[in-house]
Amino acid sequence: MSTSRKTMHAAGTSLRFVVLTVGAIVMILPFAYMVSTAFKPQAYVLETPPKFIPDPGTVDNFVQAWTTQDFSRYALNSAFVSVTSTALAVWLSSMMAYAFARFDFPGKEVVLPGPPPRPHDPVDDADHPAVRAHEAAASHR
């Protein structure tokens, strides 16, 4: 690989790293602010400019949520709904997959075009151009 190609490759890798880092920060920032706000007293929630580290920090919001409302019941209801809906989706999907795989019916080719997927075979990787290039480079050392 020539020096200019190595430089271009390094610049592309660096640019990719910077873009992904900025994207990660943009995605994590609202979550971090939400967690920070949970530890602020009510008077400081809409403070301008916003502070990420609450001063003073408190857990009163959590105590109030668990004691003044029936929060444990809300959490139990949410867990029940999510577990039940997930189990139902898995059960129905497995029955539909069995029917699609085992039975022939009009329109099956429209719903499932092409052959069924096959498991990945690592032996096929030996034919990949990158593997051949690496092997050729290793044999010249």
Secondary structure as UniProt FT lines:
FT   HELIX           3..38
FT   HELIX           42..44
FT   TURN            45..46
FT   HELIX           60..68
FT   HELIX           71..102
FT   TURN            106..107
FT   HELIX           108..111
FT   HELIX           122..127
FT   HELIX           129..139
//
